Amino acid sequence: MAYTQNYQYVHLALLSGTSLPSDLWVPSSLVIKPKFSTQYALGYFKKIRNNEYSIETEIFYKDIQNRLDYRNGAQLIANDAIEGEVLSGKGRAYGLEFLAKKNKGKFTGWLAYTLSRSEQQTPGRTPEETGINNGEWYPSAYDKTHDISAYVNFELNKKWNFNANFVFQTGQPTNFPVSQSQFQGLTIANYATRNQQRLPSYNRLDLSATLTPKNKNKTIKGEWVFSIYNVYNRMNAA
């Protein structure tokens, strides 16, 4: 079991759905309070067959106070008063993590899976200000429902070693325009509630082979690594 408390005096404000460099680090001040988090975790770990296999599983819940997000319609370009463009809210993250490993033999590797949820609630600063999504909970920029990774290693002999790595992640929350309107000859994009759309799910496979040649000089060791990154050439979301 674990219980953790943390204070953070520099905040990262993320604006999803844009290609601008709008992710800013905002220091705590008289206006912006330090971020504070409390996390609870309960885990179970077991070794099997003299540590040939091992299993690890854990559940967690994290509560976050004073978490920043941009207000609706935030003006970011050439703005020296960024404190007026962010709102302070609270967040929560919870989920289950699982890890199975094979530690011995010619074939070794592991399989990891995380099922989680990361959400934020950001009310307005005054009764007249609705905040984000009318003060309701919404997915944070870090929310990934499923996260799977697998790694396999095969030791052919003392010279050759082969491995494969595969990852899959649920797409990151973002904001796409859902409609458009015309005003005085200008086209204006209209958005739905915050972080209600997602990028496509991400997946990738990497392969590699490692050659360790014989070296009579035992004080110097070296190896050759041949690798293919993103084997099936999956394209990222544009």
SULFENQUI-V710039 format. One record per residue. N is the residue number from 1. RES is the residue in one small letter. SS is DSSP state (H for helix, E for strand, C for the rest). PSI is psi in radians with two decimals (none if undefined). D_CENTER is the distance of its C-alpha to the mean C-alpha in whole Angstrom. Layout:
# SULFENQUI-V710039
((N | RES | SS | PSI | D_CENTER) (N | RES | SS | PSI | D_CENTER))
This chain:
# SULFENQUI-V710039
((1 | m | C | 2.59 | 24) (2 | a | E | 2.51 | 22) (3 | y | E | 2.19 | 22) (4 | t | E | 2.42 | 20) (5 | q | E | 2.42 | 20) (6 | n | E | 2.49 | 19) (7 | y | E | 2.48 | 20) (8 | q | E | 2.21 | 18) (9 | y | C | 0.03 | 21) (10 | v | E | 2.23 | 19) (11 | h | E | 2.48 | 16) (12 | l | E | 2.01 | 14) (13 | a | E | 2.08 | 15) (14 | l | C | 2.40 | 13) (15 | l | C | 1.83 | 15) (16 | s | C | 2.83 | 13) (17 | g | C | 0.34 | 16) (18 | t | C | 2.63 | 17) (19 | s | C | 0.05 | 18) (20 | l | C | 2.70 | 20) (21 | p | C | 1.23 | 18) (22 | s | C | 0.09 | 18) (23 | d | C | 1.95 | 15) (24 | l | E | 2.53 | 17) (25 | w | E | 2.10 | 17) (26 | v | E | 2.10 | 20) (27 | p | E | 2.70 | 22) (28 | s | C | 2.65 | 23) (29 | s | C | -2.94 | 27) (30 | l | C | -0.42 | 30) (31 | v | C | -0.74 | 28) (32 | i | C | 2.05 | 24) (33 | k | C | 2.71 | 24) (34 | p | C | 2.56 | 22) (35 | k | E | 2.46 | 19) (36 | f | E | 2.30 | 19) (37 | s | E | 2.59 | 17) (38 | t | E | 2.24 | 19) (39 | q | E | 2.40 | 17) (40 | y | E | 2.40 | 19) (41 | a | E | 2.49 | 19) (42 | l | E | 2.12 | 21) (43 | g | E | 2.81 | 21) (44 | y | E | 2.26 | 24) (45 | f | E | 2.37 | 24) (46 | k | E | 2.37 | 27) (47 | k | E | 2.45 | 29) (48 | i | E | 2.44 | 31) (49 | r | C | 1.01 | 34) (50 | n | C | 0.78 | 34) (51 | n | C | 0.34 | 31) (52 | e | C | -0.62 | 31) (53 | y | E | 2.72 | 28) (54 | s | E | 2.60 | 25) (55 | i | E | 2.34 | 23) (56 | e | E | 2.32 | 21) (57 | t | E | 2.56 | 19) (58 | e | E | 2.46 | 18) (59 | i | E | 2.59 | 17) (60 | f | E | 2.72 | 16) (61 | y | E | 2.29 | 16) (62 | k | E | 2.26 | 15) (63 | d | E | 2.29 | 17) (64 | i | E | 2.31 | 16) (65 | q | E | 2.62 | 19) (66 | n | E | 0.83 | 20) (67 | r | E | 2.29 | 16) (68 | l | E | 2.63 | 17) (69 | d | E | 2.67 | 17) (70 | y | E | 2.45 | 19) (71 | r | C | 2.83 | 22) (72 | n | C | 2.34 | 23) (73 | g | C | 0.42 | 25) (74 | a | C | 2.42 | 24) (75 | q | C | 1.98 | 26) (76 | l | C | -0.40 | 24) (77 | i | C | 2.20 | 27) (78 | a | C | 0.77 | 29) (79 | n | C | 1.98 | 28) (80 | d | C | -0.22 | 29) (81 | a | C | 1.11 | 29) (82 | i | H | -0.37 | 25) (83 | e | H | -0.48 | 25) (84 | g | H | -0.14 | 27) (85 | e | H | 0.01 | 24) (86 | v | E | 2.67 | 22) (87 | l | E | 2.61 | 22) (88 | s | E | 2.28 | 21) (89 | g | E | -2.68 | 20) (90 | k | E | 2.78 | 18) (91 | g | E | 2.93 | 15) (92 | r | E | 2.54 | 14) (93 | a | E | 2.40 | 12) (94 | y | E | 2.69 | 13) (95 | g | E | -2.97 | 13) (96 | l | E | 2.34 | 15) (97 | e | E | 2.44 | 14) (98 | f | E | 2.39 | 17) (99 | l | E | 2.17 | 18) (100 | a | E | 2.31 | 21) (101 | k | E | 2.53 | 23) (102 | k | E | 2.05 | 26) (103 | n | C | -0.28 | 27) (104 | k | C | 2.77 | 31) (105 | g | C | 3.06 | 33) (106 | k | C | -0.62 | 32) (107 | f | E | 2.13 | 29) (108 | t | E | 2.92 | 26) (109 | g | E | -2.98 | 23) (110 | w | E | 2.76 | 20) (111 | l | E | 2.17 | 18) (112 | a | E | 2.44 | 15) (113 | y | E | 2.34 | 14) (114 | t | E | 2.21 | 11) (115 | l | E | 2.01 | 12) (116 | s | E | 2.98 | 11) (117 | r | E | 2.35 | 11) (118 | s | E | 2.11 | 10) (119 | e | E | 2.80 | 13) (120 | q | E | 2.58 | 15) (121 | q | E | 2.14 | 18) (122 | t | C | 1.67 | 20) (123 | p | C | 3.00 | 24) (124 | g | C | 2.97 | 26) (125 | r | C | -0.34 | 28) (126 | t | C | 2.85 | 32) (127 | p | C | -0.47 | 33) (128 | e | C | -0.37 | 34) (129 | e | C | 2.15 | 30) (130 | t | C | -0.28 | 28) (131 | g | C | -2.70 | 24) (132 | i | C | 2.25 | 21) (133 | n | H | 0.67 | 22) (134 | n | H | 0.55 | 25) (135 | g | H | 0.17 | 24) (136 | e | C | 2.83 | 22) (137 | w | C | 2.48 | 19) (138 | y | E | 2.74 | 16) (139 | p | E | 2.40 | 12) (140 | s | C | 2.98 | 10) (141 | a | C | -0.29 | 8) (142 | y | C | 0.05 | 5) (143 | d | C | 2.11 | 7) (144 | k | C | 1.90 | 7) (145 | t | C | -0.83 | 10) (146 | h | E | 2.39 | 11) (147 | d | E | 1.93 | 9) (148 | i | E | 2.37 | 12) (149 | s | E | 2.45 | 13) (150 | a | E | 2.46 | 17) (151 | y | E | 2.29 | 19) (152 | v | E | 2.33 | 23) (153 | n | E | 2.31 | 26) (154 | f | E | 2.10 | 29) (155 | e | E | 1.73 | 32) (156 | l | C | -0.84 | 35) (157 | n | C | -2.92 | 37) (158 | k | C | -0.32 | 37) (159 | k | C | -0.78 | 37) (160 | w | E | 2.40 | 34) (161 | n | E | 2.28 | 31) (162 | f | E | 2.52 | 28) (163 | n | E | 2.76 | 25) (164 | a | E | 2.50 | 22) (165 | n | E | 2.25 | 18) (166 | f | E | 2.39 | 17) (167 | v | E | 2.56 | 13) (168 | f | E | 2.32 | 12) (169 | q | E | 2.48 | 9) (170 | t | C | 2.49 | 10) (171 | g | C | 2.59 | 10) (172 | q | C | 2.46 | 8) (173 | p | E | 2.53 | 11) (174 | t | E | -3.09 | 13) (175 | n | C | 2.09 | 17) (176 | f | C | 2.60 | 20) (177 | p | E | 2.41 | 23) (178 | v | E | -0.25 | 25) (179 | s | E | 3.09 | 29) (180 | q | E | 2.73 | 31) (181 | s | E | 2.78 | 34) (182 | q | E | 2.33 | 37) (183 | f | E | 1.98 | 38) (184 | q | C | 0.77 | 41) (185 | g | C | 0.00 | 40) (186 | l | E | 2.50 | 36) (187 | t | E | 2.13 | 34) (188 | i | E | 2.20 | 31) (189 | a | E | 2.43 | 28) (190 | n | E | 2.35 | 27) (191 | y | E | 2.69 | 24) (192 | a | C | -2.90 | 23) (193 | t | C | 2.77 | 21) (194 | r | C | 2.30 | 18) (195 | n | C | 0.66 | 15) (196 | q | C | -0.18 | 17) (197 | q | E | 2.92 | 16) (198 | r | E | 2.63 | 13) (199 | l | C | 2.80 | 13) (200 | p | C | 2.66 | 14) (201 | s | C | 2.56 | 13) (202 | y | E | 2.38 | 12) (203 | n | E | 2.68 | 14) (204 | r | E | 2.53 | 16) (205 | l | E | 2.26 | 19) (206 | d | E | 2.47 | 20) (207 | l | E | 2.60 | 23) (208 | s | E | 2.72 | 25) (209 | a | E | 2.40 | 29) (210 | t | E | 2.19 | 30) (211 | l | E | 2.14 | 34) (212 | t | C | 1.71 | 35) (213 | p | C | 2.76 | 39) (214 | k | C | 2.43 | 41) (215 | n | C | 2.05 | 42) (216 | k | C | -0.45 | 45) (217 | n | C | 1.76 | 44) (218 | k | C | -0.23 | 42) (219 | t | C | -0.27 | 41) (220 | i | C | 2.22 | 39) (221 | k | C | 2.52 | 36) (222 | g | C | 2.93 | 35) (223 | e | C | 2.73 | 33) (224 | w | E | 2.28 | 32) (225 | v | E | 2.13 | 29) (226 | f | E | 2.12 | 29) (227 | s | E | 2.64 | 25) (228 | i | E | 2.03 | 24) (229 | y | C | 2.32 | 21) (230 | n | C | 1.19 | 19) (231 | v | C | -0.85 | 23) (232 | y | C | 0.30 | 23) (233 | n | C | 0.84 | 22) (234 | r | C | 2.32 | 19) (235 | m | C | 2.42 | 19) (236 | n | C | 2.80 | 16) (237 | a | C | 2.30 | 16) (238 | a | C | none | 18))
